[in-house]
Amino acid sequence: MKPVLVWFKRDLRVDDHEALTHALLEGPVLPVYVVEPGYWANDYTSGRQWQFVRESIAALDSELTGLGQPLWTAVGDVVEVLERLHSRFGFQVMHSHQETGPDWTFQRDRAVKAWCESRDIQWIEHKQHGVIRGLSDRARWAQQWGAVMDAPRLARPAALPLVARPPKPAVDVVAHVSIADERLVGSQPGGSVEAETLLNSFLQTRGERYRGGMSSPNTAETVCSRLSPHFALGTISVRTAWQESQAQRARFQSEKSAEAKRWSASLKSFGSRLHWHCHFIQKLETEPRIEFEEVHRGFIGFRPIEETRLDWLERFEQGQLGWPFVDACLRCLAQTGWLNFRMRAMLVAVASYHLWINWRETAHVLGRWFTDFEAGIHFSQIQMQSGVTGINANRVYAPIKQSMDQDPDGRFIKRWVPELEAVPVAWIHTPWRMPVSMQHQCGCLIGRDYPEPVGDPVQMAREARERLTNWISTHDLSGEAQRVLKQHGSRLRQARPRYGKKANSPQLSLDV
Ligand SMILES: Cc1cc2nc3c(=O)[nH]c(=O)nc-3n(C[C@H](O)[C@H](O)[C@H](O)COP(=O)(O)OP(=O)(O)OC[C@H]3O[C@@H](n4cnc5c(N)ncnc54)[C@H](O)[C@@H]3O)c2cc1C
């Protein structure tokens, strides 16, 4: 009997795996993963992401081997790999999950589709989560998302009949792939077991203070779920996290204690974010051009890429802007691969408004740094925080205020910017204002041990606001804003086009 091929992509798990479950109903399964050097040459990829993928491939292979059929892993162009497997096994059906990725994977999928058609192979793509392919109307999206999330989860297969052993075990194949190795501080390990452990610890202990603790980088590190790289690579399904968190929430909702109230509020917030996960990816699914072009076409040319000051971009990449809290966030992200939402948003606001860096430049720098790089969330969020979507409030974060609010005692700053270790708390947010005698006293001379600030943040923000106001007043933006709203706007609350006003969008209510 000819095997059915299951192409593992960003779904490296065996639980709640629609493609695997359906393929097994049709015959013995040949599970395949292809490492694609072409993908890893893109500007938004990095060694830290590869390390996470590599560990997740190894974990998947060990699960599949335990079930009876090890993973076939190959390096190269997917079409060429499929062609070779087809010559050997003659498979006629291939299952995979739908993938909403950057343009590179979109074009690759087109090539695979064309190849399947040329070989008369049926390629069946299953829903990966709440993103709806071919969606024509955002109005019913939330219900459709709910239907996917509330549907029963699919059990892991009891066994996989052996089709054939691969020529080389997956770990040996991936060991020889050379993609920049990065040594991070406390990087997150890949694999489904890790994902389940994280979900459990979040639901049992860490998540209680999620709502109050997600905004400060001091607390976010532990109270946030940290599941993002796992969702990005599908080592756990979003549905699993949704169902387990909502079951836990239901248990607490009937209780009156302060602890139960905290849990209930936190798990409600967590559920909203799982919703946003798909809400943002849906934008790229519906309009793939937003990887390259402003969501609101009226903002094309607003912040020309040629105007990006390369010296400022370099200081941004090096965490050497001279604004301690921003530098701490940049260095934390560069060294760990993770940062909480609020601080990611602040970094983009600083890059876009204060430094006037084009969002595409920022998207690539940050994309490489995020272990959890997820194109749909990433490009949509970067554009939203850069003020070019036309339907979201413009948040020009004040970096010094954020510093005082989120890190009042400078603990986070001192952790990531050790040259400021001896600076008294009174000066930690603005060390350039420290009297020179004090600088000598604490052994930190500004301009020698720590850079002069890139500019006055208040003045730079004022200039940015003026440029934005000027653009809005000299361009007719309302028609395109209506289109964006219709195509991408959340329907959970009544949204409307906004330019530079206070937030009313649920994606911007930050639970503080
Ligand atoms: C500029 C910018 C870029 C971002 N790029 C990415 C990215 O490439 N990949 C990515 O997964 N997230 C991205 N986010 C969203 C968010 O910051 C991360 O999902 C979150 O910090 C990951 O940590 P966590 O898993 O502990 O999240 P939790 O707070 O525990 O949330 C649970 C899950 O909900 C989803 N989620 C949380 N917040 C958001 C949000 N605001 N929008 C959409 N989904 C959300 C994520 O899947 C996350 O894992 C970005 C945010 C900003 C401001």
PDBQT file of the ligand as one rigid body, heavy atoms in Angstrom, charges set to zero:
ROOT
HETATM    1  C1  LIG A 601       6.448  45.015  17.743  1.00  0.00    +0.000 C 
HETATM    2  C2  LIG A 601       5.923  43.695  18.211  1.00  0.00    +0.000 A 
HETATM    3  C3  LIG A 601       6.302  42.538  17.558  1.00  0.00    +0.000 A 
HETATM    4  C4  LIG A 601       5.806  41.310  17.972  1.00  0.00    +0.000 A 
HETATM    5  N1  LIG A 601       6.210  40.189  17.303  1.00  0.00    +0.000 NA
HETATM    6  C5  LIG A 601       5.764  38.990  17.700  1.00  0.00    +0.000 A 
HETATM    7  C6  LIG A 601       6.203  37.802  17.036  1.00  0.00    +0.000 A 
HETATM    8  O1  LIG A 601       6.979  37.844  16.074  1.00  0.00    +0.000 OA
HETATM    9  N2  LIG A 601       5.729  36.610  17.494  1.00  0.00    +0.000 N 
HETATM   10  C7  LIG A 601       4.853  36.537  18.535  1.00  0.00    +0.000 A 
HETATM   11  O2  LIG A 601       4.451  35.435  18.921  1.00  0.00    +0.000 OA
HETATM   12  N3  LIG A 601       4.425  37.652  19.165  1.00  0.00    +0.000 NA
HETATM   13  C8  LIG A 601       4.856  38.866  18.799  1.00  0.00    +0.000 A 
HETATM   14  N4  LIG A 601       4.418  39.992  19.453  1.00  0.00    +0.000 N 
HETATM   15  C9  LIG A 601       3.324  39.882  20.442  1.00  0.00    +0.000 C 
HETATM   16  C10 LIG A 601       3.736  39.684  21.912  1.00  0.00    +0.000 C 
HETATM   17  O3  LIG A 601       4.658  40.646  22.318  1.00  0.00    +0.000 OA
HETATM   18  C11 LIG A 601       4.291  38.293  22.174  1.00  0.00    +0.000 C 
HETATM   19  O4  LIG A 601       3.409  37.315  21.641  1.00  0.00    +0.000 OA
HETATM   20  C12 LIG A 601       4.427  37.988  23.654  1.00  0.00    +0.000 C 
HETATM   21  O5  LIG A 601       5.228  38.955  24.279  1.00  0.00    +0.000 OA
HETATM   22  C13 LIG A 601       5.040  36.604  23.809  1.00  0.00    +0.000 C 
HETATM   23  O6  LIG A 601       5.215  36.251  25.155  1.00  0.00    +0.000 OA
HETATM   24  P1  LIG A 601       4.294  35.157  25.851  1.00  0.00    +0.000 P 
HETATM   25  O7  LIG A 601       4.221  33.931  25.035  1.00  0.00    +0.000 OA
HETATM   26  O8  LIG A 601       4.765  35.009  27.244  1.00  0.00    +0.000 OA
HETATM   27  O9  LIG A 601       2.891  35.879  25.791  1.00  0.00    +0.000 OA
HETATM   28  P2  LIG A 601       1.603  35.797  26.716  1.00  0.00    +0.000 P 
HETATM   29  O10 LIG A 601       1.383  37.153  27.269  1.00  0.00    +0.000 OA
HETATM   30  O11 LIG A 601       1.689  34.676  27.656  1.00  0.00    +0.000 OA
HETATM   31  O12 LIG A 601       0.436  35.561  25.653  1.00  0.00    +0.000 OA
HETATM   32  C14 LIG A 601       0.074  34.263  25.188  1.00  0.00    +0.000 C 
HETATM   33  C15 LIG A 601       0.143  34.215  23.694  1.00  0.00    +0.000 C 
HETATM   34  O13 LIG A 601      -0.774  35.129  23.126  1.00  0.00    +0.000 OA
HETATM   35  C16 LIG A 601      -0.241  35.680  21.925  1.00  0.00    +0.000 C 
HETATM   36  N5  LIG A 601      -0.089  37.116  22.113  1.00  0.00    +0.000 N 
HETATM   37  C17 LIG A 601       0.226  37.773  23.239  1.00  0.00    +0.000 A 
HETATM   38  N6  LIG A 601       0.210  39.097  23.027  1.00  0.00    +0.000 NA
HETATM   39  C18 LIG A 601      -0.094  39.273  21.741  1.00  0.00    +0.000 A 
HETATM   40  C19 LIG A 601      -0.257  40.414  20.930  1.00  0.00    +0.000 A 
HETATM   41  N7  LIG A 601      -0.141  41.643  21.409  1.00  0.00    +0.000 N 
HETATM   42  N8  LIG A 601      -0.567  40.240  19.636  1.00  0.00    +0.000 NA
HETATM   43  C20 LIG A 601      -0.724  39.002  19.121  1.00  0.00    +0.000 A 
HETATM   44  N9  LIG A 601      -0.588  37.872  19.847  1.00  0.00    +0.000 NA
HETATM   45  C21 LIG A 601      -0.282  38.013  21.148  1.00  0.00    +0.000 A 
HETATM   46  C22 LIG A 601       1.109  35.014  21.707  1.00  0.00    +0.000 C 
HETATM   47  O14 LIG A 601       0.928  33.895  20.878  1.00  0.00    +0.000 OA
HETATM   48  C23 LIG A 601       1.486  34.581  23.103  1.00  0.00    +0.000 C 
HETATM   49  O15 LIG A 601       2.374  33.493  23.148  1.00  0.00    +0.000 OA
HETATM   50  C24 LIG A 601       4.908  41.243  19.066  1.00  0.00    +0.000 A 
HETATM   51  C25 LIG A 601       4.542  42.409  19.716  1.00  0.00    +0.000 A 
HETATM   52  C26 LIG A 601       5.040  43.626  19.298  1.00  0.00    +0.000 A 
HETATM   53  C27 LIG A 601       4.639  44.868  20.021  1.00  0.00    +0.000 C 
ENDROOT
TORSDOF 0
